[in-house]
Amino acid sequence: MTTHQAPGDSPYRDLPSVDRLLADARVAALVPDHGHDAVAGLARTILGEYRQAIAEVGAAPAEPVVDALLTRAATAFRPSLVRVVNATGVIIHTNLGRAPLARSALDAIQRVASGYSNLEYDVAAGERGSRTSHLDATLCRIIGAEAGVAVNNNASALLLALSALCRDREVIISRGQLVEIGGGFRIPDVMRQSGAHLVEVGTTNRTYLRDYAEAITDRTAAILRVHSSNFRVVGFVEETPLASLAELARERGLLLIDDLGSGALLDTRDFGLAAEPMVQESVRAGADVVLASGDKLLGGPQAGIAVGKAAPIEAMRRHPLARAVRADKTTIAALAATLDHYSRGDAVEAIPVWRMIAADPETLARRARRWSRACGPYGVAVEAQSTIGGGSLPGEELPTTVCAMTPPHSPVIGGSADALAAALRAATPPIVARIVDDRVLLDPRTVDPSEDWHVEATLSAICGTAPLEPEGAGAGR
Ligand SMILES: *Cc1c(COP(=O)(O)O)cnc(C)c1O
């Protein structure tokens, strides 16, 4: 028997109603986890797409609506922000969330945020306390500053410093330091926002002390130095040493503000890297306010740290903007725990970014070889370079060993490095690698060893090799 579509009859009628979809046991099973309204909303979206297909091509997709809904639910209800495995070898990867936190910082967040805390409460006195008190002493002890305050991030610390200390006055900065930090954050724009007036001196590659001195007027509030953290000018270059700027500022009654970015508290030269200016050095050299990021080389949570002389820090604390950019309790807890490692002298062991910087080359090579074995004929361990990233130590590299993968000619990957990288990103959690010369490179330096099994299992699955035996299995046989 053939079916005839009567005039007025239509494929629309064959579509189930939202209620009927929700009555399906497999769809109903989504409701406890995701809520009735969200599942019903997804059902309406899918039904809308089916109706549109009918309108455009005269027929609904062949796939039953329920199946389409279940497939979509698998991605639609996944949290947007998820853990990923960073196999790029870029340690402070801004797109991947910069610094992973130390165990102690995570514990501190858990302790403070799972209940109430004395965030702004003086327990001994039983009265209102100060949220900045929790970090003040630690910052001063480690850095040797008179005072310190933590805010939302370094960008807001700079905005706050300029707003509180330089509004309607002039700020002198070298033309070589009128930089864009990233994401459109440009020093001249921040300056404008703060109400301070920018006075540019010197040239892109050379600025002398006399350039600063000649620009000082009775309207000048400060000299600002911005560390060119994400690029390097090489060749015929002259920057005025910070100590000379400090002396000039002191003589002329100005403030010296030093925006460092990275927030290195350890000497990067001890790790075979170029020197990155250290926060303590800037304070010692006489800067009145030093600004640093919490989640670059400091290895803590996203934060902006301002340390220096008591008076300007106090002025920053009291400025109305301070309230708008203040750090929250989880940040304060994590930052305090991170800073404690510097006090105790175990930062290199406990703080992930330093652990990665200091990683033993032989251990990295052994892991890269194991990953390569998981790839069978498609993987080989080769020497390569890791980078610091996050606008710290541009051009500086750390020797490493990576697993270099040649894209298999499988149906999914078809010999394409892009397709191979996409297959790695399709894993749960996604594995992010880099592509160099049509090969996909995976660097163990930035992967926590506890995630090696996931990397190895994913590589085996993609390359069609037998899973590796657990490390150490068969030893002694
Ligand atoms: C990274 C950086 C900033 C911005 O810091 P965030 O913590 O990302 O806001 C500001 N100044 C310098 C010199 C930087 O390197």
PDBQT file of the ligand as one rigid body, heavy atoms in Angstrom, charges set to zero:
ROOT
HETATM    1  C1  LIG A 501      50.717  40.764  31.925  1.00  0.00    +0.000 C 
HETATM    2  C2  LIG A 501      51.021  42.185  32.219  1.00  0.00    +0.000 A 
HETATM    3  C3  LIG A 501      50.025  43.052  32.683  1.00  0.00    +0.000 A 
HETATM    4  C4  LIG A 501      48.622  42.598  32.863  1.00  0.00    +0.000 C 
HETATM    5  O1  LIG A 501      48.546  41.670  33.893  1.00  0.00    +0.000 OA
HETATM    6  P1  LIG A 501      47.194  40.838  34.143  1.00  0.00    +0.000 P 
HETATM    7  O2  LIG A 501      47.437  40.164  35.448  1.00  0.00    +0.000 OA
HETATM    8  O3  LIG A 501      47.053  39.939  32.983  1.00  0.00    +0.000 OA
HETATM    9  O4  LIG A 501      46.095  41.832  34.210  1.00  0.00    +0.000 OA
HETATM   10  C5  LIG A 501      50.376  44.356  32.941  1.00  0.00    +0.000 A 
HETATM   11  N1  LIG A 501      51.637  44.790  32.767  1.00  0.00    +0.000 NA
HETATM   12  C6  LIG A 501      52.627  43.988  32.327  1.00  0.00    +0.000 A 
HETATM   13  C7  LIG A 501      54.005  44.542  32.153  1.00  0.00    +0.000 C 
HETATM   14  C8  LIG A 501      52.348  42.658  32.036  1.00  0.00    +0.000 A 
HETATM   15  O5  LIG A 501      53.314  41.848  31.590  1.00  0.00    +0.000 OA
ENDROOT
TORSDOF 0
